[in-house]
């Protein structure tokens, strides 16, 4: 079996740990980036779903190991890039946090693959549909959309209640393929090279590393620059959802976090004392309206716990206005 390239530093924050021998960066118009953190077993499942893609288009894969100390993902997956199964590389993103990992992978994709036209993103708890790559790229071309997202379909593990599939945190924002005003998640997306070159590194604000929402902030900045968004219902990924994500503590934390993120992004887009007062008034109005909205959601889903979501979001917005934000990703073992 060919030997894997030895680790070498790209920057102080990025080390290329292994690479397919003879990798030709000019040979790939599509690059898939895959951040990983302490999920080695599922990472292999995600890589299997990429190997099984029904596509004639050559693509490369960049795995971003974000546990610089343990490196479980790197150790589990390195042989996939040495035996001809996958083309690409594994890097170590030394700065902790999901935004830092994305930044490392996207920067490497731009520099290592000069022929790249589309950058795709999948997470290490997801399985790609066999036509995932082809459908995302084709939809981008057909819609002339700069950024195209697809559904993240929850697959509840044994012990997790499937009735929460109707919870807003598990429900795709769109149902039909076509142009959309904006996207919200980076877990299933195709981004044109021109977007990354225009936004520039760092692409995601690392201030969102442990809050989440760096992707939403990125999309908001892309929209401000005039980039177009699309949705591809035919390009799902299947997200393994552990039982703890259907517990009240996790759902409550996610609702509060989502509310805080919306407030933070609005604050960054607006400036001045007057806009701050308007934003606070909006948060207060949403809080006042949230009991009625939550009651309606509870009736539609037949779940009082799901119905709490609108109230949780509203409380989270108001808490963020007062300077308190829950860093849900700070404790990965609870996420």
C-alpha positions in Angstrom: 0.0 0.0 0.0 1.4 3.5 -0.8 2.7 5.5 2.1 0.8 8.5 3.3 2.5 11.9 3.2 4.0 13.0 6.4 2.5 15.7 8.4 3.5 19.3 7.5 2.3 22.6 8.8 0.5 25.0 6.5 0.0 27.7 9.1 0.3 27.9 12.9 -3.4 26.8 13.0 -3.4 24.1 10.3 -1.3 20.9 9.8 -1.7 18.6 6.9 -1.6 15.2 8.6 -2.0 12.9 5.7 -2.7 13.1 2.0 -3.4 10.8 -0.9 -0.1 10.0 -2.6 0.4 11.9 -5.8 -2.7 14.0 -5.2 -3.2 16.5 -8.1 -4.9 19.6 -6.9 -5.7 20.7 -10.4 -7.8 17.5 -11.0 -10.8 18.3 -8.9 -13.6 20.8 -9.6 -15.5 19.6 -6.5 -14.1 19.4 -3.0 -16.1 18.0 0.0 -15.1 19.4 3.5 -15.9 17.3 6.5 -15.1 18.6 10.1 -14.8 16.0 12.8 -14.5 16.0 16.6 -14.4 12.8 18.6 -16.8 10.8 16.4 -14.3 8.3 14.7 -16.9 5.5 14.2 -19.4 7.8 12.6 -16.8 9.6 10.6 -16.0 6.3 8.8 -19.7 5.9 8.0 -19.8 9.4 6.6 -16.7 8.6 4.5 -18.4 5.4 3.3 -21.3 7.4 2.0 -19.0 9.6 0.1 -17.2 6.6 -1.4 -20.6 5.3 -2.5 -21.5 8.4 -4.4 -23.1 7.7 -7.8 -21.2 10.4 -9.7 -18.9 10.5 -12.7 -17.4 13.8 -11.4 -14.1 13.4 -9.7 -14.1 14.9 -6.2 -11.6 15.3 -3.3 -12.4 15.2 0.4 -10.8 17.3 3.1 -11.3 16.0 6.7 -10.7 18.6 9.4 -9.7 16.9 12.6 -10.6 19.4 15.4 -9.2 17.4 18.3 -5.5 18.2 18.1 -4.8 16.2 21.2 -6.8 13.0 20.8 -6.9 12.8 17.0 -9.3 9.9 17.0 -10.8 10.9 13.7 -7.4 11.2 12.0 -6.3 7.8 13.3 -9.5 6.1 12.2 -9.7 7.6 8.8 -6.1 8.0 7.6 -6.0 4.7 5.8 -9.0 5.8 3.6 -6.7 8.3 1.9 -3.8 5.9 1.4 -5.4 2.9 -0.2 -7.0 4.6 -3.2 -10.5 4.6 -1.6 -10.7 8.4 -1.5 -8.8 11.3 -2.9 -7.9 14.1 -0.6 -6.3 14.8 2.7 -6.8 15.1 6.5 -5.7 18.2 8.3 -5.5 19.1 11.9 -7.3 22.4 12.8 -5.5 23.3 16.0 -7.9 26.0 17.2 -10.9 24.4 18.9 -14.4 25.2 17.7 -16.6 24.4 14.7 -16.0 27.8 13.0 -12.2 27.3 13.3 -12.5 23.8 11.7 -14.6 25.1 8.8 -12.2 28.0 8.2 -9.2 25.6 8.1 -10.9 23.3 5.6 -12.2 26.0 3.4 -8.8 27.9 3.3 -7.1 24.6 2.5 -9.6 23.9 -0.3 -8.9 27.2 -2.0 -5.1 26.9 -1.8 -4.6 23.2 -2.4 -7.3 22.8 -5.1 -7.0 25.7 -7.6 -9.4 24.1 -10.0 -12.2 23.8 -7.4 -15.5 25.3 -8.5 -17.8 24.0 -5.9 -17.1 23.4 -2.2 -19.5 21.0 -0.4 -19.9 20.5 3.3 -21.1 17.6 5.3 -20.8 16.9 9.0 -19.3 13.8 10.8 -22.7 12.8 12.1 -24.4 12.7 8.7 -24.7 10.1 5.9 -24.9 11.5 2.3 -27.6 10.3 -0.1 -25.9 8.4 -3.0 -26.8 11.2 -5.5 -25.9 14.0 -3.0 -23.0 15.5 -4.9 -24.6 15.4 -8.3 -27.9 16.9 -7.1 -26.3 19.7 -5.2 -24.0 20.7 -8.0 -26.7 20.4 -10.7 -29.1 22.5 -8.7 -26.5 25.2 -8.3 -25.9 25.3 -12.0 -29.6 25.1 -13.0 -30.7 27.9 -10.5 -27.5 29.9 -11.0 -27.3 29.9 -7.2 -24.1 30.7 -5.4 -25.0 28.7 -2.3 -27.3 25.7 -2.3 -28.5 23.8 0.8 -30.3 20.6 1.3 -32.3 18.8 4.0 -30.7 17.3 7.1 -33.1 14.5 7.9 -32.9 13.3 11.5 -32.4 9.6 12.1 -33.2 9.0 15.7 -31.1 6.5 17.6 -32.7 3.8 19.6 -34.3 5.3 22.7 -34.9 8.7 21.1 -38.5 9.7 20.7 -39.4 10.0 17.0 -42.3 12.3 17.8 -39.8 15.1 18.0 -39.2 14.9 14.2 -41.8 17.7 14.0 -39.8 19.9 16.3 -38.6 23.1 14.5 -34.9 22.3 15.3 -35.2 19.1 13.3 -37.4 20.4 10.5 -35.9 21.7 7.2 -36.5 25.3 6.5 -37.7 24.6 3.0 -39.5 21.7 1.3 -39.3 22.4 -2.5 -36.3 22.8 -4.8 -35.8 26.3 -6.0 -34.4 29.7 -5.2 -34.7 30.8 -1.5 -33.9 34.0 0.3 -31.3 32.6 2.6 -30.0 29.5 4.3 -29.3 28.7 8.0 -27.2 25.6 8.3 -23.8 24.6 7.0 -24.3 20.9 7.6 -25.5 20.2 4.0 -24.4 22.9 1.5 -22.6 23.6 -1.8 -20.7 26.9 -2.1 -19.2 28.3 -5.2 -15.5 29.2 -5.1 -16.4 32.8 -6.0 -18.2 33.2 -2.7 -15.3 32.2 -0.6 -12.9 34.4 -2.6 -15.2 37.4 -2.2 -15.8 36.9 1.6 -12.2 36.1 2.3 -10.6 34.3 5.3 -11.6 33.9 8.0 -14.9 32.9 6.4 -16.8 32.1 9.7 -16.4 34.4 12.7 -14.7 32.3 15.4 -16.7 34.3 18.0 -19.4 31.8 17.2 -17.2 28.8 17.8 -19.0 27.5 20.9 -22.4 29.2 20.4 -23.2 28.0 16.9 -24.6 30.3 14.3 -21.4 31.1 12.5 -23.0 29.7 9.4 -26.0 31.9 9.8 -23.8 35.0 10.2 -21.8 33.9 7.1 -24.9 33.6 5.0 -26.2 37.0 6.2 -22.9 38.6 5.0 -23.1 36.7 1.7 -26.6 38.0 1.2 -25.4 41.6 1.9 -22.9 41.1 -0.9 -25.6 40.0 -3.4 -25.0 36.3 -3.5 -27.9 34.1 -4.4 -29.3 31.1 -2.5 -31.0 27.9 -3.5 -32.5 24.7 -2.0 -32.2 21.2 -3.3 -34.8 18.8 -1.8 -33.3 15.9 -3.7 -29.9 16.2 -1.9 -30.6 15.0 1.7 -28.1 14.0 4.3 -29.3 11.8 7.1 -28.2 13.1 10.5 -27.8 10.6 13.3 -29.7 12.1 16.3 -28.9 10.7 19.7 -31.5 10.3 22.4 -30.1 13.2 24.5 -31.2 15.6 21.7 -34.9 14.8 22.5 -34.5 15.6 26.2 -35.9 18.8 27.5 -32.5 20.2 28.6 -31.0 19.9 25.1 -34.1 21.2 23.3 -34.4 24.1 25.8 -30.7 25.0 25.4 -31.1 24.9 21.6 -34.1 27.1 21.6 -32.4 29.7 23.8 -29.3 29.5 21.6 -31.3 30.1 18.4 -32.9 33.1 19.9 -29.6 34.5 21.0 -28.0 33.9 17.6 -30.8 35.9 15.8 -30.2 38.8 18.2 -26.4 38.7 17.8 -26.6 38.7 14.0 -29.1 41.6 13.9 -26.8 43.5 16.2 -23.9 43.0 13.9 -25.9 44.2 10.9 -27.3 47.2 12.6 -25.4 50.0 14.4 -26.1 52.8 16.8 -28.2 53.4 19.9 -31.5 53.8 18.0 -31.2 50.4 16.3 -30.4 48.8 19.7 -33.6 50.2 21.1 -35.5 48.9 18.1 -34.0 45.5 18.5 -34.8 45.4 22.2 -38.4 46.4 21.4 -38.6 43.7 18.8 -37.3 41.1 21.3 -39.8 42.3 23.9 -42.7 42.1 21.4 -41.7 38.6 20.3 -41.6 37.5 24.0 -45.1 39.0 24.5 -46.4 37.1 21.4 -44.6 33.9 22.1 -47.2 32.2 24.5 -49.8 32.4 21.7 -47.4 31.2 19.1 -46.2 28.3 21.3 -49.8 27.3 22.1 -50.5 27.1 18.3 -47.3 25.0 17.7 -48.3 22.7 20.6 -51.7 22.1 19.1 -50.3 21.4 15.6 -47.7 19.0 16.9 -49.7 17.5 19.8 -46.7 18.1 22.0 -46.5 20.7 24.8 -42.7 20.3 24.9 -42.4 21.1 21.2 -44.8 24.0 21.7 -42.4 25.7 24.1 -39.9 26.4 21.3 -41.2 29.9 20.4 -41.1 30.9 24.0 -37.6 29.6 24.3 -36.4 31.5 21.3 -38.0 34.7 22.5 -36.4 34.3 26.0 -33.0 33.6 24.3 -33.2 36.8 22.3 -34.0 38.9 25.4 -31.2 37.2 27.4 -28.7 38.0 24.6 -29.8 41.6 24.7 -28.8 41.6 28.3 -25.4 40.0 27.5 -26.0 36.3 28.4 -25.5 33.7 25.7 -25.4 29.9 26.3 -22.3 28.3 24.7 -24.0 25.0 23.9 -21.0 23.6 22.1 -18.6 24.3 25.0 -19.4 20.9 26.4 -19.4 18.5 23.4 -20.2 15.4 25.5 -23.6 17.0 26.3 -24.4 18.1 22.7 
